[in-house]
Amino acid sequence: MRFMLIILAFIVAMPAMAHQLKASVTTVLFNKRTSNIELMHRFYLHDTEHAVEHLFAGGADIISNKEDQQRFVDYIESHVALQTLDGEPLVLKEVGAQVDGKFFWVYQEAPIPKDIKGIRMSHGALRDLWPAQVNMVNVEGKGKVKTLHFTQDDTWLEARFEPANTAVEQTK
């Protein structure tokens, strides 16, 4: 009986524990078709609702208030930066944002620099509010997918790209 009560207590507590993890996922896509680096930041809507309550006074509403959405976008833009491996800033331009189901998306882009060999990235969004916040970034479109995990005191992380395969295939 005691075992059953422990199991029942654990099952009841699971939904509360399940969302304690604060995390976002960002895709950094090197899009050859548009010649842009496209950033797509995905945040849980629940987390963004709590964030705007802490960040902005006066009962912010990220779901239906476009001004509050824009303030959150501005906040994200002030906490995300890209550079070349040499430290040259890549200026990110706002593309837009949207509520999509249980997520809030923020979109940015920058032109792809010629002969880029990798990027340095800073992603501190929501980490000033929640030190346990994890921001995972997948870098795609330049060889194998590279994943960066921003946790604790991480400020700048880098992804290096493999050189393009220029070897000519020989036939026998």
Chimera marker file (.cmm) of the C-alpha trace (Angstrom):
<marker_set name="trace">
<marker id="1" x="0.000" y="0.000" z="0.000" r="1" g="1" b="0" radius="0.5"/>
<marker id="2" x="2.794" y="2.418" z="0.899" r="1" g="1" b="0" radius="0.5"/>
<marker id="3" x="4.491" y="1.676" z="-2.434" r="1" g="1" b="0" radius="0.5"/>
<marker id="4" x="1.262" y="2.480" z="-4.300" r="1" g="1" b="0" radius="0.5"/>
<marker id="5" x="0.969" y="5.821" z="-2.476" r="1" g="1" b="0" radius="0.5"/>
<marker id="6" x="4.536" y="6.721" z="-3.395" r="1" g="1" b="0" radius="0.5"/>
<marker id="7" x="3.878" y="5.865" z="-7.035" r="1" g="1" b="0" radius="0.5"/>
<marker id="8" x="0.619" y="7.846" z="-7.008" r="1" g="1" b="0" radius="0.5"/>
<marker id="9" x="2.368" y="10.869" z="-5.458" r="1" g="1" b="0" radius="0.5"/>
<marker id="10" x="5.088" y="10.687" z="-8.094" r="1" g="1" b="0" radius="0.5"/>
<marker id="11" x="2.539" y="10.503" z="-10.940" r="1" g="1" b="0" radius="0.5"/>
<marker id="12" x="0.606" y="13.474" z="-9.563" r="1" g="1" b="0" radius="0.5"/>
<marker id="13" x="3.823" y="15.511" z="-9.198" r="1" g="1" b="0" radius="0.5"/>
<marker id="14" x="5.169" y="14.691" z="-12.693" r="1" g="1" b="0" radius="0.5"/>
<marker id="15" x="3.314" y="17.431" z="-14.604" r="1" g="1" b="0" radius="0.5"/>
<marker id="16" x="4.555" y="20.047" z="-12.142" r="1" g="1" b="0" radius="0.5"/>
<marker id="17" x="8.113" y="18.747" z="-12.387" r="1" g="1" b="0" radius="0.5"/>
<marker id="18" x="7.978" y="18.327" z="-16.157" r="1" g="1" b="0" radius="0.5"/>
<marker id="19" x="7.872" y="22.031" z="-16.867" r="1" g="1" b="0" radius="0.5"/>
<marker id="20" x="10.433" y="23.124" z="-14.313" r="1" g="1" b="0" radius="0.5"/>
<marker id="21" x="13.108" y="22.866" z="-16.987" r="1" g="1" b="0" radius="0.5"/>
<marker id="22" x="13.536" y="26.231" z="-18.660" r="1" g="1" b="0" radius="0.5"/>
<marker id="23" x="14.791" y="25.691" z="-22.200" r="1" g="1" b="0" radius="0.5"/>
<marker id="24" x="14.691" y="27.169" z="-25.679" r="1" g="1" b="0" radius="0.5"/>
<marker id="25" x="15.747" y="25.819" z="-29.049" r="1" g="1" b="0" radius="0.5"/>
<marker id="26" x="17.259" y="27.978" z="-31.768" r="1" g="1" b="0" radius="0.5"/>
<marker id="27" x="18.030" y="26.924" z="-35.317" r="1" g="1" b="0" radius="0.5"/>
<marker id="28" x="20.753" y="28.852" z="-37.123" r="1" g="1" b="0" radius="0.5"/>
<marker id="29" x="20.285" y="27.957" z="-40.784" r="1" g="1" b="0" radius="0.5"/>
<marker id="30" x="22.771" y="28.879" z="-43.498" r="1" g="1" b="0" radius="0.5"/>
<marker id="31" x="20.279" y="29.179" z="-46.341" r="1" g="1" b="0" radius="0.5"/>
<marker id="32" x="22.085" y="29.036" z="-49.700" r="1" g="1" b="0" radius="0.5"/>
<marker id="33" x="18.890" y="29.896" z="-51.563" r="1" g="1" b="0" radius="0.5"/>
<marker id="34" x="18.446" y="33.268" z="-49.803" r="1" g="1" b="0" radius="0.5"/>
<marker id="35" x="22.160" y="33.837" z="-49.026" r="1" g="1" b="0" radius="0.5"/>
<marker id="36" x="21.124" y="34.551" z="-45.437" r="1" g="1" b="0" radius="0.5"/>
<marker id="37" x="21.831" y="33.134" z="-42.025" r="1" g="1" b="0" radius="0.5"/>
<marker id="38" x="18.337" y="32.565" z="-40.636" r="1" g="1" b="0" radius="0.5"/>
<marker id="39" x="17.774" y="32.341" z="-36.876" r="1" g="1" b="0" radius="0.5"/>
<marker id="40" x="14.586" y="30.755" z="-35.583" r="1" g="1" b="0" radius="0.5"/>
<marker id="41" x="14.224" y="30.963" z="-31.801" r="1" g="1" b="0" radius="0.5"/>
<marker id="42" x="11.548" y="28.756" z="-30.215" r="1" g="1" b="0" radius="0.5"/>
<marker id="43" x="10.435" y="29.440" z="-26.643" r="1" g="1" b="0" radius="0.5"/>
<marker id="44" x="7.702" y="27.730" z="-24.679" r="1" g="1" b="0" radius="0.5"/>
<marker id="45" x="4.782" y="30.152" z="-24.542" r="1" g="1" b="0" radius="0.5"/>
<marker id="46" x="4.379" y="29.377" z="-20.838" r="1" g="1" b="0" radius="0.5"/>
<marker id="47" x="7.964" y="30.546" z="-20.212" r="1" g="1" b="0" radius="0.5"/>
<marker id="48" x="7.498" y="33.700" z="-22.277" r="1" g="1" b="0" radius="0.5"/>
<marker id="49" x="4.340" y="34.542" z="-20.312" r="1" g="1" b="0" radius="0.5"/>
<marker id="50" x="6.283" y="34.307" z="-17.046" r="1" g="1" b="0" radius="0.5"/>
<marker id="51" x="9.226" y="36.200" z="-18.537" r="1" g="1" b="0" radius="0.5"/>
<marker id="52" x="7.158" y="39.200" z="-19.660" r="1" g="1" b="0" radius="0.5"/>
<marker id="53" x="5.579" y="39.371" z="-16.191" r="1" g="1" b="0" radius="0.5"/>
<marker id="54" x="9.091" y="39.783" z="-14.746" r="1" g="1" b="0" radius="0.5"/>
<marker id="55" x="10.537" y="41.925" z="-17.532" r="1" g="1" b="0" radius="0.5"/>
<marker id="56" x="7.707" y="44.385" z="-18.149" r="1" g="1" b="0" radius="0.5"/>
<marker id="57" x="5.552" y="46.083" z="-15.545" r="1" g="1" b="0" radius="0.5"/>
<marker id="58" x="1.836" y="46.544" z="-16.005" r="1" g="1" b="0" radius="0.5"/>
<marker id="59" x="0.359" y="43.139" z="-16.758" r="1" g="1" b="0" radius="0.5"/>
<marker id="60" x="2.028" y="42.286" z="-20.059" r="1" g="1" b="0" radius="0.5"/>
<marker id="61" x="0.137" y="39.969" z="-22.426" r="1" g="1" b="0" radius="0.5"/>
<marker id="62" x="2.388" y="38.203" z="-24.925" r="1" g="1" b="0" radius="0.5"/>
<marker id="63" x="-0.403" y="36.113" z="-26.418" r="1" g="1" b="0" radius="0.5"/>
<marker id="64" x="-2.593" y="38.865" z="-27.834" r="1" g="1" b="0" radius="0.5"/>
<marker id="65" x="-0.804" y="42.196" z="-27.338" r="1" g="1" b="0" radius="0.5"/>
<marker id="66" x="1.443" y="42.997" z="-30.325" r="1" g="1" b="0" radius="0.5"/>
<marker id="67" x="3.308" y="45.701" z="-28.368" r="1" g="1" b="0" radius="0.5"/>
<marker id="68" x="4.210" y="43.197" z="-25.630" r="1" g="1" b="0" radius="0.5"/>
<marker id="69" x="5.266" y="40.699" z="-28.290" r="1" g="1" b="0" radius="0.5"/>
<marker id="70" x="7.516" y="43.345" z="-29.830" r="1" g="1" b="0" radius="0.5"/>
<marker id="71" x="9.014" y="44.200" z="-26.438" r="1" g="1" b="0" radius="0.5"/>
<marker id="72" x="9.845" y="40.515" z="-25.938" r="1" g="1" b="0" radius="0.5"/>
<marker id="73" x="11.369" y="40.361" z="-29.446" r="1" g="1" b="0" radius="0.5"/>
<marker id="74" x="13.489" y="43.418" z="-28.597" r="1" g="1" b="0" radius="0.5"/>
<marker id="75" x="14.581" y="41.690" z="-25.379" r="1" g="1" b="0" radius="0.5"/>
<marker id="76" x="15.609" y="38.545" z="-27.303" r="1" g="1" b="0" radius="0.5"/>
<marker id="77" x="17.484" y="40.599" z="-29.887" r="1" g="1" b="0" radius="0.5"/>
<marker id="78" x="19.438" y="42.320" z="-27.107" r="1" g="1" b="0" radius="0.5"/>
<marker id="79" x="20.512" y="38.914" z="-25.727" r="1" g="1" b="0" radius="0.5"/>
<marker id="80" x="21.557" y="37.155" z="-28.959" r="1" g="1" b="0" radius="0.5"/>
<marker id="81" x="24.602" y="37.956" z="-31.085" r="1" g="1" b="0" radius="0.5"/>
<marker id="82" x="26.616" y="36.349" z="-33.886" r="1" g="1" b="0" radius="0.5"/>
<marker id="83" x="30.214" y="36.892" z="-34.951" r="1" g="1" b="0" radius="0.5"/>
<marker id="84" x="32.632" y="35.356" z="-37.391" r="1" g="1" b="0" radius="0.5"/>
<marker id="85" x="35.417" y="33.279" z="-35.831" r="1" g="1" b="0" radius="0.5"/>
<marker id="86" x="37.600" y="36.406" z="-36.161" r="1" g="1" b="0" radius="0.5"/>
<marker id="87" x="35.187" y="38.351" z="-33.944" r="1" g="1" b="0" radius="0.5"/>
<marker id="88" x="33.571" y="40.400" z="-36.715" r="1" g="1" b="0" radius="0.5"/>
<marker id="89" x="29.932" y="41.092" z="-35.696" r="1" g="1" b="0" radius="0.5"/>
<marker id="90" x="27.205" y="39.751" z="-37.958" r="1" g="1" b="0" radius="0.5"/>
<marker id="91" x="24.372" y="42.275" z="-37.775" r="1" g="1" b="0" radius="0.5"/>
<marker id="92" x="21.089" y="40.482" z="-37.164" r="1" g="1" b="0" radius="0.5"/>
<marker id="93" x="17.927" y="41.975" z="-38.605" r="1" g="1" b="0" radius="0.5"/>
<marker id="94" x="14.503" y="41.317" z="-37.130" r="1" g="1" b="0" radius="0.5"/>
<marker id="95" x="12.251" y="39.321" z="-39.443" r="1" g="1" b="0" radius="0.5"/>
<marker id="96" x="9.253" y="38.761" z="-37.176" r="1" g="1" b="0" radius="0.5"/>
<marker id="97" x="7.647" y="36.777" z="-34.407" r="1" g="1" b="0" radius="0.5"/>
<marker id="98" x="4.563" y="34.650" z="-33.859" r="1" g="1" b="0" radius="0.5"/>
<marker id="99" x="2.588" y="32.635" z="-31.374" r="1" g="1" b="0" radius="0.5"/>
<marker id="100" x="2.239" y="29.096" z="-32.710" r="1" g="1" b="0" radius="0.5"/>
<marker id="101" x="0.425" y="26.654" z="-30.432" r="1" g="1" b="0" radius="0.5"/>
<marker id="102" x="2.432" y="26.290" z="-27.237" r="1" g="1" b="0" radius="0.5"/>
<marker id="103" x="5.450" y="28.144" z="-28.644" r="1" g="1" b="0" radius="0.5"/>
<marker id="104" x="6.544" y="31.729" z="-29.236" r="1" g="1" b="0" radius="0.5"/>
<marker id="105" x="8.883" y="32.115" z="-32.212" r="1" g="1" b="0" radius="0.5"/>
<marker id="106" x="11.317" y="34.951" z="-32.921" r="1" g="1" b="0" radius="0.5"/>
<marker id="107" x="12.946" y="35.209" z="-36.364" r="1" g="1" b="0" radius="0.5"/>
<marker id="108" x="16.168" y="37.032" z="-37.323" r="1" g="1" b="0" radius="0.5"/>
<marker id="109" x="18.552" y="36.998" z="-40.280" r="1" g="1" b="0" radius="0.5"/>
<marker id="110" x="21.895" y="38.298" z="-41.521" r="1" g="1" b="0" radius="0.5"/>
<marker id="111" x="23.723" y="37.997" z="-44.845" r="1" g="1" b="0" radius="0.5"/>
<marker id="112" x="26.121" y="35.044" z="-45.091" r="1" g="1" b="0" radius="0.5"/>
<marker id="113" x="29.678" y="36.406" z="-45.184" r="1" g="1" b="0" radius="0.5"/>
<marker id="114" x="31.889" y="35.137" z="-47.995" r="1" g="1" b="0" radius="0.5"/>
<marker id="115" x="34.213" y="32.261" z="-47.016" r="1" g="1" b="0" radius="0.5"/>
<marker id="116" x="32.808" y="31.933" z="-43.485" r="1" g="1" b="0" radius="0.5"/>
<marker id="117" x="34.526" y="29.090" z="-41.631" r="1" g="1" b="0" radius="0.5"/>
<marker id="118" x="32.383" y="29.124" z="-38.508" r="1" g="1" b="0" radius="0.5"/>
<marker id="119" x="30.487" y="31.334" z="-36.114" r="1" g="1" b="0" radius="0.5"/>
<marker id="120" x="30.736" y="32.554" z="-32.564" r="1" g="1" b="0" radius="0.5"/>
<marker id="121" x="27.391" y="33.012" z="-30.832" r="1" g="1" b="0" radius="0.5"/>
<marker id="122" x="26.121" y="34.509" z="-27.627" r="1" g="1" b="0" radius="0.5"/>
<marker id="123" x="22.635" y="33.491" z="-26.442" r="1" g="1" b="0" radius="0.5"/>
<marker id="124" x="21.742" y="34.796" z="-23.000" r="1" g="1" b="0" radius="0.5"/>
<marker id="125" x="17.972" y="35.057" z="-23.469" r="1" g="1" b="0" radius="0.5"/>
<marker id="126" x="16.057" y="34.374" z="-20.242" r="1" g="1" b="0" radius="0.5"/>
<marker id="127" x="19.249" y="33.370" z="-18.439" r="1" g="1" b="0" radius="0.5"/>
<marker id="128" x="19.233" y="36.664" z="-16.554" r="1" g="1" b="0" radius="0.5"/>
<marker id="129" x="15.806" y="35.675" z="-15.176" r="1" g="1" b="0" radius="0.5"/>
<marker id="130" x="16.433" y="31.972" z="-14.649" r="1" g="1" b="0" radius="0.5"/>
<marker id="131" x="20.065" y="30.907" z="-14.158" r="1" g="1" b="0" radius="0.5"/>
<marker id="132" x="19.091" y="27.292" z="-14.952" r="1" g="1" b="0" radius="0.5"/>
<marker id="133" x="17.757" y="28.317" z="-18.395" r="1" g="1" b="0" radius="0.5"/>
<marker id="134" x="19.295" y="26.230" z="-21.179" r="1" g="1" b="0" radius="0.5"/>
<marker id="135" x="19.449" y="27.651" z="-24.706" r="1" g="1" b="0" radius="0.5"/>
<marker id="136" x="20.217" y="24.953" z="-27.258" r="1" g="1" b="0" radius="0.5"/>
<marker id="137" x="21.308" y="26.060" z="-30.728" r="1" g="1" b="0" radius="0.5"/>
<marker id="138" x="21.487" y="23.835" z="-33.815" r="1" g="1" b="0" radius="0.5"/>
<marker id="139" x="23.670" y="25.226" z="-36.599" r="1" g="1" b="0" radius="0.5"/>
<marker id="140" x="22.577" y="23.791" z="-39.960" r="1" g="1" b="0" radius="0.5"/>
<marker id="141" x="23.409" y="24.189" z="-43.639" r="1" g="1" b="0" radius="0.5"/>
<marker id="142" x="27.215" y="24.092" z="-43.387" r="1" g="1" b="0" radius="0.5"/>
<marker id="143" x="28.063" y="20.396" z="-43.238" r="1" g="1" b="0" radius="0.5"/>
<marker id="144" x="27.128" y="18.323" z="-40.213" r="1" g="1" b="0" radius="0.5"/>
<marker id="145" x="24.708" y="19.886" z="-37.731" r="1" g="1" b="0" radius="0.5"/>
<marker id="146" x="26.584" y="21.514" z="-34.858" r="1" g="1" b="0" radius="0.5"/>
<marker id="147" x="24.858" y="21.893" z="-31.482" r="1" g="1" b="0" radius="0.5"/>
<marker id="148" x="25.702" y="24.548" z="-28.920" r="1" g="1" b="0" radius="0.5"/>
<marker id="149" x="24.372" y="24.390" z="-25.341" r="1" g="1" b="0" radius="0.5"/>
<marker id="150" x="24.301" y="27.673" z="-23.443" r="1" g="1" b="0" radius="0.5"/>
<marker id="151" x="24.132" y="26.921" z="-19.722" r="1" g="1" b="0" radius="0.5"/>
<marker id="152" x="25.287" y="28.529" z="-16.490" r="1" g="1" b="0" radius="0.5"/>
<marker id="153" x="28.076" y="31.022" z="-17.267" r="1" g="1" b="0" radius="0.5"/>
<marker id="154" x="28.451" y="30.362" z="-21.014" r="1" g="1" b="0" radius="0.5"/>
<marker id="155" x="28.702" y="33.632" z="-22.902" r="1" g="1" b="0" radius="0.5"/>
<marker id="156" x="30.250" y="32.887" z="-26.318" r="1" g="1" b="0" radius="0.5"/>
<marker id="157" x="30.356" y="29.457" z="-27.951" r="1" g="1" b="0" radius="0.5"/>
<marker id="158" x="31.559" y="28.607" z="-31.427" r="1" g="1" b="0" radius="0.5"/>
<marker id="159" x="30.754" y="26.234" z="-34.247" r="1" g="1" b="0" radius="0.5"/>
<marker id="160" x="33.479" y="25.504" z="-36.801" r="1" g="1" b="0" radius="0.5"/>
<marker id="161" x="32.566" y="24.231" z="-40.242" r="1" g="1" b="0" radius="0.5"/>
<marker id="162" x="34.337" y="21.430" z="-42.055" r="1" g="1" b="0" radius="0.5"/>
<marker id="163" x="36.108" y="22.494" z="-45.238" r="1" g="1" b="0" radius="0.5"/>
<marker id="164" x="34.082" y="21.813" z="-48.373" r="1" g="1" b="0" radius="0.5"/>
<marker id="165" x="35.056" y="18.533" z="-49.985" r="1" g="1" b="0" radius="0.5"/>
<marker id="166" x="37.030" y="19.596" z="-53.021" r="1" g="1" b="0" radius="0.5"/>
<marker id="167" x="38.523" y="16.210" z="-53.809" r="1" g="1" b="0" radius="0.5"/>
<marker id="168" x="37.714" y="14.924" z="-57.266" r="1" g="1" b="0" radius="0.5"/>
<marker id="169" x="36.367" y="11.405" z="-57.242" r="1" g="1" b="0" radius="0.5"/>
<marker id="170" x="38.524" y="9.113" z="-59.321" r="1" g="1" b="0" radius="0.5"/>
<marker id="171" x="37.133" y="6.245" z="-61.323" r="1" g="1" b="0" radius="0.5"/>
<marker id="172" x="38.948" y="2.996" z="-62.033" r="1" g="1" b="0" radius="0.5"/>
<link id1="1" id2="2" r="1" g="1" b="0" radius="0.2"/>
<link id1="2" id2="3" r="1" g="1" b="0" radius="0.2"/>
<link id1="3" id2="4" r="1" g="1" b="0" radius="0.2"/>
<link id1="4" id2="5" r="1" g="1" b="0" radius="0.2"/>
<link id1="5" id2="6" r="1" g="1" b="0" radius="0.2"/>
<link id1="6" id2="7" r="1" g="1" b="0" radius="0.2"/>
<link id1="7" id2="8" r="1" g="1" b="0" radius="0.2"/>
<link id1="8" id2="9" r="1" g="1" b="0" radius="0.2"/>
<link id1="9" id2="10" r="1" g="1" b="0" radius="0.2"/>
<link id1="10" id2="11" r="1" g="1" b="0" radius="0.2"/>
<link id1="11" id2="12" r="1" g="1" b="0" radius="0.2"/>
<link id1="12" id2="13" r="1" g="1" b="0" radius="0.2"/>
<link id1="13" id2="14" r="1" g="1" b="0" radius="0.2"/>
<link id1="14" id2="15" r="1" g="1" b="0" radius="0.2"/>
<link id1="15" id2="16" r="1" g="1" b="0" radius="0.2"/>
<link id1="16" id2="17" r="1" g="1" b="0" radius="0.2"/>
<link id1="17" id2="18" r="1" g="1" b="0" radius="0.2"/>
<link id1="18" id2="19" r="1" g="1" b="0" radius="0.2"/>
<link id1="19" id2="20" r="1" g="1" b="0" radius="0.2"/>
<link id1="20" id2="21" r="1" g="1" b="0" radius="0.2"/>
<link id1="21" id2="22" r="1" g="1" b="0" radius="0.2"/>
<link id1="22" id2="23" r="1" g="1" b="0" radius="0.2"/>
<link id1="23" id2="24" r="1" g="1" b="0" radius="0.2"/>
<link id1="24" id2="25" r="1" g="1" b="0" radius="0.2"/>
<link id1="25" id2="26" r="1" g="1" b="0" radius="0.2"/>
<link id1="26" id2="27" r="1" g="1" b="0" radius="0.2"/>
<link id1="27" id2="28" r="1" g="1" b="0" radius="0.2"/>
<link id1="28" id2="29" r="1" g="1" b="0" radius="0.2"/>
<link id1="29" id2="30" r="1" g="1" b="0" radius="0.2"/>
<link id1="30" id2="31" r="1" g="1" b="0" radius="0.2"/>
<link id1="31" id2="32" r="1" g="1" b="0" radius="0.2"/>
<link id1="32" id2="33" r="1" g="1" b="0" radius="0.2"/>
<link id1="33" id2="34" r="1" g="1" b="0" radius="0.2"/>
<link id1="34" id2="35" r="1" g="1" b="0" radius="0.2"/>
<link id1="35" id2="36" r="1" g="1" b="0" radius="0.2"/>
<link id1="36" id2="37" r="1" g="1" b="0" radius="0.2"/>
<link id1="37" id2="38" r="1" g="1" b="0" radius="0.2"/>
<link id1="38" id2="39" r="1" g="1" b="0" radius="0.2"/>
<link id1="39" id2="40" r="1" g="1" b="0" radius="0.2"/>
<link id1="40" id2="41" r="1" g="1" b="0" radius="0.2"/>
<link id1="41" id2="42" r="1" g="1" b="0" radius="0.2"/>
<link id1="42" id2="43" r="1" g="1" b="0" radius="0.2"/>
<link id1="43" id2="44" r="1" g="1" b="0" radius="0.2"/>
<link id1="44" id2="45" r="1" g="1" b="0" radius="0.2"/>
<link id1="45" id2="46" r="1" g="1" b="0" radius="0.2"/>
<link id1="46" id2="47" r="1" g="1" b="0" radius="0.2"/>
<link id1="47" id2="48" r="1" g="1" b="0" radius="0.2"/>
<link id1="48" id2="49" r="1" g="1" b="0" radius="0.2"/>
<link id1="49" id2="50" r="1" g="1" b="0" radius="0.2"/>
<link id1="50" id2="51" r="1" g="1" b="0" radius="0.2"/>
<link id1="51" id2="52" r="1" g="1" b="0" radius="0.2"/>
<link id1="52" id2="53" r="1" g="1" b="0" radius="0.2"/>
<link id1="53" id2="54" r="1" g="1" b="0" radius="0.2"/>
<link id1="54" id2="55" r="1" g="1" b="0" radius="0.2"/>
<link id1="55" id2="56" r="1" g="1" b="0" radius="0.2"/>
<link id1="56" id2="57" r="1" g="1" b="0" radius="0.2"/>
<link id1="57" id2="58" r="1" g="1" b="0" radius="0.2"/>
<link id1="58" id2="59" r="1" g="1" b="0" radius="0.2"/>
<link id1="59" id2="60" r="1" g="1" b="0" radius="0.2"/>
<link id1="60" id2="61" r="1" g="1" b="0" radius="0.2"/>
<link id1="61" id2="62" r="1" g="1" b="0" radius="0.2"/>
<link id1="62" id2="63" r="1" g="1" b="0" radius="0.2"/>
<link id1="63" id2="64" r="1" g="1" b="0" radius="0.2"/>
<link id1="64" id2="65" r="1" g="1" b="0" radius="0.2"/>
<link id1="65" id2="66" r="1" g="1" b="0" radius="0.2"/>
<link id1="66" id2="67" r="1" g="1" b="0" radius="0.2"/>
<link id1="67" id2="68" r="1" g="1" b="0" radius="0.2"/>
<link id1="68" id2="69" r="1" g="1" b="0" radius="0.2"/>
<link id1="69" id2="70" r="1" g="1" b="0" radius="0.2"/>
<link id1="70" id2="71" r="1" g="1" b="0" radius="0.2"/>
<link id1="71" id2="72" r="1" g="1" b="0" radius="0.2"/>
<link id1="72" id2="73" r="1" g="1" b="0" radius="0.2"/>
<link id1="73" id2="74" r="1" g="1" b="0" radius="0.2"/>
<link id1="74" id2="75" r="1" g="1" b="0" radius="0.2"/>
<link id1="75" id2="76" r="1" g="1" b="0" radius="0.2"/>
<link id1="76" id2="77" r="1" g="1" b="0" radius="0.2"/>
<link id1="77" id2="78" r="1" g="1" b="0" radius="0.2"/>
<link id1="78" id2="79" r="1" g="1" b="0" radius="0.2"/>
<link id1="79" id2="80" r="1" g="1" b="0" radius="0.2"/>
<link id1="80" id2="81" r="1" g="1" b="0" radius="0.2"/>
<link id1="81" id2="82" r="1" g="1" b="0" radius="0.2"/>
<link id1="82" id2="83" r="1" g="1" b="0" radius="0.2"/>
<link id1="83" id2="84" r="1" g="1" b="0" radius="0.2"/>
<link id1="84" id2="85" r="1" g="1" b="0" radius="0.2"/>
<link id1="85" id2="86" r="1" g="1" b="0" radius="0.2"/>
<link id1="86" id2="87" r="1" g="1" b="0" radius="0.2"/>
<link id1="87" id2="88" r="1" g="1" b="0" radius="0.2"/>
<link id1="88" id2="89" r="1" g="1" b="0" radius="0.2"/>
<link id1="89" id2="90" r="1" g="1" b="0" radius="0.2"/>
<link id1="90" id2="91" r="1" g="1" b="0" radius="0.2"/>
<link id1="91" id2="92" r="1" g="1" b="0" radius="0.2"/>
<link id1="92" id2="93" r="1" g="1" b="0" radius="0.2"/>
<link id1="93" id2="94" r="1" g="1" b="0" radius="0.2"/>
<link id1="94" id2="95" r="1" g="1" b="0" radius="0.2"/>
<link id1="95" id2="96" r="1" g="1" b="0" radius="0.2"/>
<link id1="96" id2="97" r="1" g="1" b="0" radius="0.2"/>
<link id1="97" id2="98" r="1" g="1" b="0" radius="0.2"/>
<link id1="98" id2="99" r="1" g="1" b="0" radius="0.2"/>
<link id1="99" id2="100" r="1" g="1" b="0" radius="0.2"/>
<link id1="100" id2="101" r="1" g="1" b="0" radius="0.2"/>
<link id1="101" id2="102" r="1" g="1" b="0" radius="0.2"/>
<link id1="102" id2="103" r="1" g="1" b="0" radius="0.2"/>
<link id1="103" id2="104" r="1" g="1" b="0" radius="0.2"/>
<link id1="104" id2="105" r="1" g="1" b="0" radius="0.2"/>
<link id1="105" id2="106" r="1" g="1" b="0" radius="0.2"/>
<link id1="106" id2="107" r="1" g="1" b="0" radius="0.2"/>
<link id1="107" id2="108" r="1" g="1" b="0" radius="0.2"/>
<link id1="108" id2="109" r="1" g="1" b="0" radius="0.2"/>
<link id1="109" id2="110" r="1" g="1" b="0" radius="0.2"/>
<link id1="110" id2="111" r="1" g="1" b="0" radius="0.2"/>
<link id1="111" id2="112" r="1" g="1" b="0" radius="0.2"/>
<link id1="112" id2="113" r="1" g="1" b="0" radius="0.2"/>
<link id1="113" id2="114" r="1" g="1" b="0" radius="0.2"/>
<link id1="114" id2="115" r="1" g="1" b="0" radius="0.2"/>
<link id1="115" id2="116" r="1" g="1" b="0" radius="0.2"/>
<link id1="116" id2="117" r="1" g="1" b="0" radius="0.2"/>
<link id1="117" id2="118" r="1" g="1" b="0" radius="0.2"/>
<link id1="118" id2="119" r="1" g="1" b="0" radius="0.2"/>
<link id1="119" id2="120" r="1" g="1" b="0" radius="0.2"/>
<link id1="120" id2="121" r="1" g="1" b="0" radius="0.2"/>
<link id1="121" id2="122" r="1" g="1" b="0" radius="0.2"/>
<link id1="122" id2="123" r="1" g="1" b="0" radius="0.2"/>
<link id1="123" id2="124" r="1" g="1" b="0" radius="0.2"/>
<link id1="124" id2="125" r="1" g="1" b="0" radius="0.2"/>
<link id1="125" id2="126" r="1" g="1" b="0" radius="0.2"/>
<link id1="126" id2="127" r="1" g="1" b="0" radius="0.2"/>
<link id1="127" id2="128" r="1" g="1" b="0" radius="0.2"/>
<link id1="128" id2="129" r="1" g="1" b="0" radius="0.2"/>
<link id1="129" id2="130" r="1" g="1" b="0" radius="0.2"/>
<link id1="130" id2="131" r="1" g="1" b="0" radius="0.2"/>
<link id1="131" id2="132" r="1" g="1" b="0" radius="0.2"/>
<link id1="132" id2="133" r="1" g="1" b="0" radius="0.2"/>
<link id1="133" id2="134" r="1" g="1" b="0" radius="0.2"/>
<link id1="134" id2="135" r="1" g="1" b="0" radius="0.2"/>
<link id1="135" id2="136" r="1" g="1" b="0" radius="0.2"/>
<link id1="136" id2="137" r="1" g="1" b="0" radius="0.2"/>
<link id1="137" id2="138" r="1" g="1" b="0" radius="0.2"/>
<link id1="138" id2="139" r="1" g="1" b="0" radius="0.2"/>
<link id1="139" id2="140" r="1" g="1" b="0" radius="0.2"/>
<link id1="140" id2="141" r="1" g="1" b="0" radius="0.2"/>
<link id1="141" id2="142" r="1" g="1" b="0" radius="0.2"/>
<link id1="142" id2="143" r="1" g="1" b="0" radius="0.2"/>
<link id1="143" id2="144" r="1" g="1" b="0" radius="0.2"/>
<link id1="144" id2="145" r="1" g="1" b="0" radius="0.2"/>
<link id1="145" id2="146" r="1" g="1" b="0" radius="0.2"/>
<link id1="146" id2="147" r="1" g="1" b="0" radius="0.2"/>
<link id1="147" id2="148" r="1" g="1" b="0" radius="0.2"/>
<link id1="148" id2="149" r="1" g="1" b="0" radius="0.2"/>
<link id1="149" id2="150" r="1" g="1" b="0" radius="0.2"/>
<link id1="150" id2="151" r="1" g="1" b="0" radius="0.2"/>
<link id1="151" id2="152" r="1" g="1" b="0" radius="0.2"/>
<link id1="152" id2="153" r="1" g="1" b="0" radius="0.2"/>
<link id1="153" id2="154" r="1" g="1" b="0" radius="0.2"/>
<link id1="154" id2="155" r="1" g="1" b="0" radius="0.2"/>
<link id1="155" id2="156" r="1" g="1" b="0" radius="0.2"/>
<link id1="156" id2="157" r="1" g="1" b="0" radius="0.2"/>
<link id1="157" id2="158" r="1" g="1" b="0" radius="0.2"/>
<link id1="158" id2="159" r="1" g="1" b="0" radius="0.2"/>
<link id1="159" id2="160" r="1" g="1" b="0" radius="0.2"/>
<link id1="160" id2="161" r="1" g="1" b="0" radius="0.2"/>
<link id1="161" id2="162" r="1" g="1" b="0" radius="0.2"/>
<link id1="162" id2="163" r="1" g="1" b="0" radius="0.2"/>
<link id1="163" id2="164" r="1" g="1" b="0" radius="0.2"/>
<link id1="164" id2="165" r="1" g="1" b="0" radius="0.2"/>
<link id1="165" id2="166" r="1" g="1" b="0" radius="0.2"/>
<link id1="166" id2="167" r="1" g="1" b="0" radius="0.2"/>
<link id1="167" id2="168" r="1" g="1" b="0" radius="0.2"/>
<link id1="168" id2="169" r="1" g="1" b="0" radius="0.2"/>
<link id1="169" id2="170" r="1" g="1" b="0" radius="0.2"/>
<link id1="170" id2="171" r="1" g="1" b="0" radius="0.2"/>
<link id1="171" id2="172" r="1" g="1" b="0" radius="0.2"/>
</marker_set>
